[in-house]
Amino acid sequence: MSFRLGLTGSIGMGKSTTARMFAEEGCAVWDADAAVHRLYAPGGAAVGPLGRIFPEAIVDGGVSREALRAIIARDPGALARIEAIVHPLVAEDRANFRDRAGADIIVFDIPLLYETGGEAEMDAVAVVSAPPEVQRQRVLARGTMSEEEFEAILVKQMPDEEKRARADFVIVTDTLDHARQQVQEIVRKIRSEMADA
């Protein structure tokens, strides 16, 4: 039986980098964002059902995230209809990964873990965190979003301090070396507890 570790954190906290560190320690890592990309790609499981409701969202045989954003901006009720299709497909992808993964620890990289109640399916949760000014600097340095877009995303996410308070583990990503040490310590602790069980 594998240990299920939820990995979450707000935008710009260093979650993707931290997820790679868990993979380097021999953990299997499932990435929620990558799962959605697979579902939206040409031939993906979400293309048909979303195309039936929103034909204009299908571009070059796949689901266009830009088109979905435009639809949601026009029709506030659209998001719930999209989620009703996509969330069960993502859950199925996650379950398939869990059943196939041969690792002793499976890390589920889920940005909105707490917001969607996903922590109930985990044995423990690790939250990736950084000081607010570091978070802002990282996100804006990517050059992919404006200050306003960043603020709009923050509003939708549970505050970092609340995530940290609910977490079993907090990984501070101030430096790569410090983050790696914390990841190694968490993996050691989980493996030692599994050995004693």
Residue frames relative to the residue before (quaternion, step in Angstrom):
aa qw qx qy qz dx dy dz
M 1.0000 0.0000 0.0000 0.0000 0.00 0.00 0.00
S 0.3322 -0.7623 0.5259 0.1789 3.57 -0.73 1.07
F 0.4369 -0.6444 0.5594 0.2844 3.53 -1.27 0.53
R 0.2307 -0.7855 0.5629 0.1142 3.59 -0.81 1.03
L 0.0452 -0.8052 0.5906 -0.0261 3.55 -0.50 1.25
G 0.2628 -0.7490 0.5889 0.1525 3.57 -0.70 1.10
L 0.1096 -0.7743 0.6211 0.0515 3.58 -0.95 0.90
T 0.1358 0.8015 -0.5675 0.1308 3.56 -0.63 1.10
G 0.1658 0.7629 -0.6130 0.1213 3.52 -1.32 0.20
S 0.5766 -0.6074 0.4226 0.3464 3.54 -1.13 0.62
I 0.7148 -0.4376 0.3353 0.4302 3.54 -1.34 0.24
G 0.8357 0.2383 -0.1706 0.4645 3.57 -1.06 0.81
M 0.5128 0.6672 -0.4117 0.3499 3.59 1.24 0.18
G 0.5651 -0.6183 0.3850 0.3874 3.62 1.25 -0.24
K 0.2657 0.8175 -0.4772 0.1828 3.56 1.22 0.50
S 0.6573 0.5156 -0.3215 0.4458 3.61 0.91 -0.89
T 0.6460 0.5092 -0.3108 0.4762 3.57 0.98 -0.86
T 0.6578 0.5082 -0.3015 0.4670 3.58 0.97 -0.88
A 0.6170 0.5447 -0.3408 0.4543 3.60 1.02 -0.79
R 0.6388 0.5198 -0.3239 0.4656 3.61 1.02 -0.81
M 0.6259 0.5371 -0.3376 0.4537 3.59 1.06 -0.72
F 0.6267 0.5100 -0.3399 0.4812 3.61 1.03 -0.71
A 0.6278 0.5295 -0.3353 0.4616 3.60 1.00 -0.80
E 0.6487 0.5241 -0.3133 0.4542 3.60 1.02 -0.83
E 0.6719 0.4685 -0.2887 0.4958 3.60 1.22 -0.46
G 0.6322 -0.5805 0.3194 0.4016 3.59 1.26 0.28
C 0.4771 0.6440 -0.4582 0.3844 3.60 1.23 0.31
A 0.4071 -0.6404 0.5778 0.3005 3.57 -1.22 0.50
V 0.1221 -0.8132 0.5672 0.0460 3.61 -0.85 0.93
W 0.1333 -0.7578 0.6366 0.0522 3.55 -0.87 1.09
D 0.1775 -0.8035 0.5664 0.0454 3.56 -0.79 1.11
A 0.4166 -0.7387 0.4758 0.2333 3.59 -0.53 1.20
D 0.6572 0.5115 -0.3210 0.4511 3.61 0.94 -0.86
A 0.6458 0.5108 -0.3178 0.4701 3.59 1.00 -0.83
A 0.6133 0.5466 -0.3459 0.4533 3.60 1.07 -0.73
V 0.6538 0.4995 -0.3171 0.4717 3.60 0.94 -0.86
H 0.6191 0.5353 -0.3442 0.4600 3.62 1.00 -0.78
R 0.6456 0.5102 -0.3216 0.4685 3.61 0.98 -0.83
L 0.6754 0.5063 -0.2944 0.4481 3.58 0.93 -0.91
Y 0.7090 0.4566 -0.2417 0.4800 3.59 1.14 -0.75
A 0.5477 0.6331 -0.3994 0.3736 3.61 1.18 -0.42
P 0.6572 -0.4806 0.3701 0.4473 3.63 -1.18 0.38
G 0.7922 0.2363 -0.2102 0.5219 3.56 -0.80 1.05
G 0.4944 0.6723 -0.4197 0.3570 3.60 1.29 -0.11
A 0.6443 -0.5884 0.3455 0.3455 3.56 -1.17 0.66
A 0.6740 0.4976 -0.3140 0.4467 3.64 1.13 -0.44
V 0.5102 0.6896 -0.4143 0.3042 3.59 1.20 -0.46
G 0.6920 0.4893 -0.2856 0.4474 3.61 0.78 -1.00
P 0.7233 0.4443 -0.2752 0.4513 3.62 0.64 -1.05
L 0.6716 0.4703 -0.3165 0.4771 3.63 0.95 -0.76
G 0.6327 0.5529 -0.3211 0.4368 3.57 1.06 -0.79
R 0.6220 0.5408 -0.3453 0.4488 3.59 1.10 -0.63
I 0.7231 0.4135 -0.2488 0.4942 3.61 1.01 -0.75
F 0.8002 0.1120 -0.0168 0.5889 3.57 0.97 -0.95
P 0.1681 -0.8295 0.5229 0.1010 3.63 0.33 1.19
E 0.6428 0.5484 -0.3283 0.4223 3.61 1.06 -0.69
A 0.5837 0.5853 -0.3709 0.4232 3.61 1.27 -0.21
I 0.6428 0.5200 -0.3272 0.4575 3.61 1.23 -0.31
V 0.0414 0.7844 -0.6122 0.0900 3.55 -0.66 1.21
D 0.8437 -0.0233 -0.0303 0.5355 3.61 -0.78 1.05
G 0.7352 -0.4647 0.2326 0.4352 3.57 0.95 0.92
G 0.7212 0.3587 -0.2462 0.5391 3.59 1.27 0.02
V 0.5729 -0.5646 0.4531 0.3844 3.56 -1.31 0.12
S 0.2763 -0.7575 0.5728 0.1476 3.57 -0.83 1.03
R 0.3967 -0.7204 0.5186 0.2337 3.59 -0.67 1.11
E 0.6108 0.5467 -0.3547 0.4497 3.61 1.06 -0.73
A 0.6575 0.5027 -0.3095 0.4682 3.59 0.93 -0.91
L 0.6360 0.5174 -0.3348 0.4644 3.60 0.98 -0.79
R 0.6393 0.5261 -0.3314 0.4524 3.60 0.95 -0.87
A 0.6507 0.5122 -0.3108 0.4665 3.59 0.99 -0.85
I 0.6366 0.5253 -0.3224 0.4635 3.59 1.01 -0.83
I 0.6693 0.4969 -0.2940 0.4676 3.59 0.92 -0.96
A 0.6295 0.5369 -0.3343 0.4513 3.60 1.02 -0.78
R 0.6851 0.4767 -0.2673 0.4816 3.60 1.08 -0.82
D 0.8145 0.1681 -0.0141 0.5551 3.55 0.92 -1.00
P 0.3152 -0.7948 0.4871 0.1780 3.61 -0.13 1.27
G 0.6493 0.5279 -0.3200 0.4443 3.63 1.13 -0.54
A 0.5154 0.6801 -0.4040 0.3296 3.59 1.25 -0.37
L 0.6058 0.5921 -0.3670 0.3843 3.60 0.97 -0.82
A 0.6666 0.5017 -0.3096 0.4562 3.59 0.88 -0.94
R 0.6567 0.5039 -0.3173 0.4627 3.61 1.01 -0.76
I 0.6322 0.5156 -0.3245 0.4786 3.58 1.06 -0.77
E 0.6745 0.5014 -0.2951 0.4546 3.60 0.88 -0.97
A 0.6176 0.5587 -0.3475 0.4309 3.59 1.06 -0.73
I 0.6702 0.4532 -0.2822 0.5156 3.59 1.21 -0.54
V 0.7501 0.4534 -0.2302 0.4228 3.56 0.73 -1.13
H 0.6500 0.5576 -0.3441 0.3849 3.64 0.84 -0.87
P 0.6724 0.4685 -0.3280 0.4698 3.67 0.84 -0.79
L 0.6328 0.5233 -0.3388 0.4594 3.63 1.06 -0.69
V 0.6349 0.5120 -0.3232 0.4799 3.58 1.04 -0.78
A 0.6426 0.5228 -0.3188 0.4606 3.60 0.97 -0.87
E 0.6432 0.5151 -0.3135 0.4720 3.60 1.05 -0.79
D 0.6289 0.5274 -0.3205 0.4729 3.59 1.01 -0.85
R 0.6556 0.5141 -0.2992 0.4652 3.59 0.97 -0.92
A 0.6663 0.5017 -0.3020 0.4616 3.60 0.92 -0.91
N 0.6363 0.5228 -0.3270 0.4636 3.60 1.00 -0.81
F 0.6424 0.5184 -0.3171 0.4669 3.57 0.99 -0.87
R 0.6467 0.5295 -0.3130 0.4510 3.57 0.92 -0.98
D 0.6920 0.4907 -0.2830 0.4475 3.59 0.90 -0.91
R 0.7185 0.4426 -0.2474 0.4760 3.60 1.12 -0.66
A 0.5851 0.6166 -0.3783 0.3666 3.60 1.10 -0.65
G 0.2730 -0.7906 0.5297 0.1408 3.56 -0.84 0.99
A 0.5107 0.6857 -0.4032 0.3262 3.59 1.27 -0.04
D 0.5509 -0.6106 0.4531 0.3441 3.58 -1.22 0.49
I 0.7593 0.1997 -0.1317 0.6052 3.59 1.19 -0.56
I 0.1051 -0.7665 0.6312 0.0547 3.56 -0.87 1.00
V 0.1903 -0.7752 0.5965 0.0842 3.55 -0.77 1.10
F 0.1563 -0.7783 0.6047 0.0645 3.56 -0.81 1.08
D 0.1900 -0.8000 0.5664 0.0554 3.55 -0.29 1.37
I 0.1500 0.8037 -0.5443 0.1880 3.57 -0.11 1.37
P 0.3778 -0.7651 0.4690 0.2278 3.62 -0.29 1.22
L 0.7927 0.2614 -0.1369 0.5334 3.62 0.87 -0.91
L 0.0817 0.8461 -0.5218 0.0710 3.60 0.99 0.82
Y 0.7264 0.4147 -0.2463 0.4896 3.59 0.73 -1.04
E 0.6463 0.5475 -0.3274 0.4186 3.57 0.96 -0.86
T 0.7505 0.3666 -0.2060 0.5099 3.61 1.12 -0.62
G 0.5257 -0.6534 0.4049 0.3643 3.63 1.25 0.09
G 0.3575 0.7829 -0.4510 0.2365 3.60 1.28 0.25
E 0.5382 0.6423 -0.4101 0.3599 3.60 1.17 -0.41
A 0.5478 0.6313 -0.3902 0.3861 3.61 1.20 -0.47
E 0.6956 0.4658 -0.2669 0.4775 3.61 1.18 -0.57
M 0.6425 0.5493 -0.3080 0.4364 3.59 1.29 -0.16
D 0.4734 -0.6409 0.5204 0.3071 3.56 -1.27 0.46
A 0.7678 -0.0760 0.0468 0.6344 3.57 1.24 -0.52
V 0.2543 -0.7555 0.5842 0.1525 3.56 -1.30 0.37
A 0.1509 -0.7496 0.6394 0.0810 3.55 -1.06 0.89
V 0.1657 -0.7800 0.5989 0.0739 3.56 -0.86 1.02
V 0.2851 -0.7383 0.5927 0.1495 3.54 -0.93 1.01
S 0.0210 0.8304 -0.5507 0.0826 3.57 -0.70 1.07
A 0.0074 0.7590 -0.6511 -0.0014 3.55 -1.29 0.51
P 0.6317 -0.5206 0.3843 0.4269 3.62 -1.15 0.39
P 0.6410 -0.5742 0.3471 0.3727 3.63 -1.03 0.77
E 0.6692 0.4987 -0.3231 0.4462 3.63 0.94 -0.80
V 0.6182 0.5227 -0.3364 0.4811 3.60 1.14 -0.66
Q 0.6256 0.5466 -0.3216 0.4543 3.57 0.99 -0.90
R 0.6769 0.4974 -0.2861 0.4609 3.60 0.81 -1.05
Q 0.6529 0.5288 -0.3013 0.4510 3.57 0.92 -1.00
R 0.6633 0.5117 -0.3077 0.4511 3.61 0.90 -0.94
V 0.6905 0.4881 -0.2958 0.4444 3.57 0.81 -1.01
L 0.7108 0.4570 -0.2730 0.4598 3.59 0.81 -0.97
A 0.6014 0.5700 -0.3534 0.4342 3.61 1.15 -0.57
R 0.5648 0.5992 -0.3890 0.4130 3.62 1.17 -0.48
G 0.3039 -0.7881 0.4825 0.2317 3.57 1.16 -0.61
T 0.5563 0.6253 -0.3897 0.3844 3.59 1.22 0.32
M 0.8055 0.1466 -0.1089 0.5637 3.61 1.20 -0.16
S 0.5067 -0.6414 0.4919 0.2997 3.50 -1.26 0.55
E 0.6957 -0.4327 0.3733 0.4353 3.54 -1.37 0.16
E 0.6549 0.5222 -0.3115 0.4488 3.61 0.96 -0.90
E 0.6573 0.5006 -0.3145 0.4674 3.61 0.94 -0.89
F 0.6197 0.5423 -0.3308 0.4609 3.58 1.03 -0.81
E 0.6661 0.4977 -0.2974 0.4692 3.60 0.90 -0.96
A 0.6397 0.5337 -0.3264 0.4465 3.61 1.00 -0.82
I 0.6483 0.4977 -0.3166 0.4814 3.60 1.04 -0.74
L 0.6290 0.5532 -0.3333 0.4327 3.59 0.95 -0.89
V 0.6393 0.5518 -0.3225 0.4275 3.57 0.97 -0.91
K 0.6906 0.4846 -0.2762 0.4604 3.59 1.07 -0.76
Q 0.6860 0.4781 -0.2821 0.4704 3.59 1.20 -0.47
M 0.5647 -0.5723 0.4699 0.3644 3.54 -1.17 0.65
P 0.5499 -0.6252 0.4220 0.3587 3.64 -0.91 0.81
D 0.6225 -0.5831 0.3897 0.3474 3.54 -1.09 0.84
E 0.6701 0.5082 -0.3267 0.4311 3.61 0.85 -0.88
E 0.6343 0.5151 -0.3334 0.4702 3.59 1.09 -0.65
K 0.6278 0.5228 -0.3320 0.4715 3.59 1.01 -0.79
R 0.6571 0.5116 -0.3122 0.4572 3.58 0.91 -0.93
A 0.6540 0.5251 -0.3135 0.4453 3.60 0.97 -0.85
R 0.7187 0.4462 -0.2478 0.4721 3.61 1.05 -0.71
A 0.5916 0.6368 -0.3482 0.3511 3.59 1.22 -0.51
D 0.4616 -0.6275 0.5467 0.3072 3.54 -1.32 0.42
F 0.7795 0.1010 -0.0348 0.6172 3.56 1.16 -0.72
V 0.1301 -0.7529 0.6372 0.1009 3.59 -1.11 0.70
I 0.1408 -0.7765 0.6115 0.0571 3.56 -0.85 1.04
V 0.1938 -0.7851 0.5809 0.0925 3.57 -0.51 1.21
T 0.1914 -0.8274 0.5241 0.0648 3.57 -0.55 1.20
D 0.1537 0.8099 -0.5487 0.1389 3.59 0.85 0.96
T 0.7745 0.0101 -0.0311 0.6318 3.60 1.13 -0.67
L 0.6281 -0.5419 0.3968 0.3928 3.57 -1.22 0.46
D 0.6636 0.5156 -0.3135 0.4422 3.59 0.89 -0.90
H 0.6585 0.5012 -0.3128 0.4662 3.57 0.94 -0.87
A 0.6403 0.5195 -0.3227 0.4649 3.59 0.96 -0.86
R 0.6611 0.5135 -0.3101 0.4506 3.60 0.92 -0.92
Q 0.6275 0.5368 -0.3353 0.4534 3.61 0.98 -0.82
Q 0.6716 0.4990 -0.2973 0.4599 3.57 0.95 -0.91
V 0.6255 0.5276 -0.3318 0.4694 3.59 1.02 -0.83
Q 0.6648 0.5023 -0.3074 0.4595 3.60 0.87 -0.94
E 0.6464 0.5238 -0.3162 0.4559 3.59 1.00 -0.82
I 0.6441 0.5136 -0.3165 0.4704 3.61 0.99 -0.85
V 0.6579 0.5046 -0.3078 0.4668 3.59 0.91 -0.94
R 0.6380 0.5252 -0.3218 0.4620 3.60 0.97 -0.85
K 0.6663 0.5154 -0.2946 0.4513 3.57 0.90 -1.00
I 0.6733 0.4867 -0.3010 0.4682 3.60 0.86 -0.96
R 0.6750 0.4897 -0.3073 0.4584 3.61 0.87 -0.91
S 0.6510 0.5066 -0.3302 0.4588 3.59 0.98 -0.74
E 0.6460 0.5052 -0.3170 0.4765 3.61 1.05 -0.75
M 0.6424 0.5150 -0.3245 0.4656 3.58 1.05 -0.76
A 0.6403 0.5278 -0.3208 0.4567 3.58 1.05 -0.74
D 0.6948 0.4762 -0.2641 0.4698 3.56 1.10 -0.75
A 0.5681 0.6403 -0.3750 0.3559 3.59 1.20 -0.51
